[in-house]
């Protein structure tokens, strides 16, 4: 897909397309035609190779009258439904943002596939299994899907009511087989504590007091609840995910993972989701980022101990070049809005730049930096 020629692209300043409903019908129709034309071109900018389409060519491509486009384009640019790139080509910020997010998703998927292939390159035990089957097996080793209320479930299993049957007599029905067993009478419920019964009835050989390689560190309930609350706060999720947060917190604390590392990994992933305009729905979204942070925990600690060097100071000519470039963007945009003809403004730009105290160089950021750098060297 053809992309606009931009030094920087600010997603935060985009105008929501829903505001198009508030505009005049003619303006809504023009914006819709422009977007439809770009979608048919499978592009987000009106450019043919390196050639920037003029407003008249854009109107023909979008099935518009040239005077209708010239009449509405200044308002459309001012509202932010369309924009000009650094070369003056008309493009859609919304379609460009969508293309960037699609490329980011494709890159993440490619990286995940590459990591998966590298991880499976030396695994002879996984031959013949699909990726879904291997993932299900690994999830099963970690305990499978967490319970909605793991604390209550564990308490219920430790105190499980057992039923005992008290026979009330023998059934004398001659039609039944001799070996048939009839169960009738009253049923009494007996509550047995499995923890205490285990110590009494289970042989000592099955419960060893010696530590094994699979044993984990004991974790206090208050510590688990405190970490779960911090995880919910960092993720921005509601109380319906409290059970999952408690389950994840207990597992990671048993593995000896730092609580600060877990919270910082969740907060960092939530910031990335906010930048991509994504909203988490479950606590499971943050499981993989935390696991990646755990894998690189030692590296993170070493990086935190290193004090970064101070960045070099920005030269004075660079500051002047940036200021002049930002000012020419405003001057050029105002001239296009006032004149209504982009081609004429671009042709008369040297005179317009001279009237506004701008350098007589090409309207390009690199040219502006070169101009001010040469002046600074000449003055020195």
C-alpha positions, 0 to 999 in steps of 0.5 A, a space after each residue: 500500500 502506498 504511504 504518505 511522505 511524512 516525517 512524523 505522524 501524530 495519532 492523538 490529533 486525529 479527528 474521529 470520523 463520527 464527527 462527519 455526521 455534524 458536517 454539511 451534506 455536500 462535505 460528507 459526500 465529498 469525504 465519502 467519495 475520497 475515502 471510497 476512491 482510496 479504498 478502490 486504489 488500495 492506498 491511503 494517499 492520492 499519488 501515482 508512483 512518485 507523482 502527486 495527483 493535483 486537485 483536478 486529478 483527485 476530483 476525477 479519481 473520486 467522481 467529483 466535480 472540480 469546483 465541488 472539491 475546491 469549494 469543500 477541500 479547505 474545510 475538510 483539511 481544517 477539520 482533519 478528515 483529510 490532510 497533506 503530506 510533506 510533498 503536498 499529496 492529499 491523504 487520509 489520516 484514518 486509512 493511514 492509521 489503519 494501515 499502520 496498525 495492520 502492519 504492526 499486527 502482521 509484524 507481531 504475528 511474524 515474530 511470534 511465528 519465528 519464535 515458535 519455529 525456533 522453539 520447536 526446531 530442536 524438540 523431537 518430542 513434539 513431532 506429529 503434534 499441531 501447534 494448537 495441541 502443543 499449546 493445549 498441553 503446555 496450558 494443562 501443565 500450568 493448571 489449565 483454565 483458572 477457576 472463577 473463585 479459586 479460594 472458595 473452590 479449595 475450601 470446598 474441596 477440603 471440607 467435602 460432604 460424603 454420603 453414607 447409605 443405611 439399608 432399611 431392609 431387603 427387597 422381596 420382589 420376586 420379579 427382580 434378579 437374585 443378584 440385584 441390589 436394592 438401596 433404600 432407606 435414609 441417607 445421612 450426610 457426614 462432613 469429613 475434613 480431607 486435610 485431617 483424614 489425609 494425615 490419618 488414612 493416607 500412607 506416609 509413603 505418599 506424602 513425604 516431608 522432604 522437599 522435592 524439585 517441584 515444591 514451590 515457596 509458601 505464600 501468605 494469603 494477604 500477600 496474594 490479595 495485595 498483589 492481585 489488587 495491584 494487578 487489577 489497578 495496573 490493568 484497569 480491569 474491574 472486579 469481575 476479574 478478581 478471581 483470575 488475578 488472585 490465581 495468577 498472583 498466587 502462581 507467580 508468587 509461588 515461583 518466587 517472582 517479584 511483585 514489582 516486576 509483575 505489576 510493572 509488566 502489566 502496566 507497560 502492556 496496558 500502555 501499549 494497548 492504550 496506544 493501539 486503542 485496544 481495551 483488555 477484557 480479561 486478566 489473561 491478556 497480561 499473562 504472556 507479557 508477564 512471562 516475557 518479563 520473568 524470562 528477562 528478569 535478570 536483564 531488566 535488573 541489570 538495565 535498571 542498575 545502569 545509569 544512562 548517559 545524558 543526551 548530547 545538547 541540540 545545536 542552535 542551528 537545529 532548533 532554528 531549523 525546527 522552528 522555521 519548519 513548523 512556521 512554514 507549515 502554518 504559513 503554507 496551510 493558511 495560504 492554501 486555505 485562502 487561495 484554494 489552489 494548491 498548485 498555484 501556492 506551491 508555484 508562488 511559494 518562494 515569494 510567499 516565503 520571502 514575505 514571511 521571513 522564511 528561507 528561500 530554500 526548497 520546502 523540505 525539512 532536510 533542505 531547511 536543516 542544511 540551510 541553517 547548518 550552512 549559515 551557522 558554519 559560515 557565521 563561525 
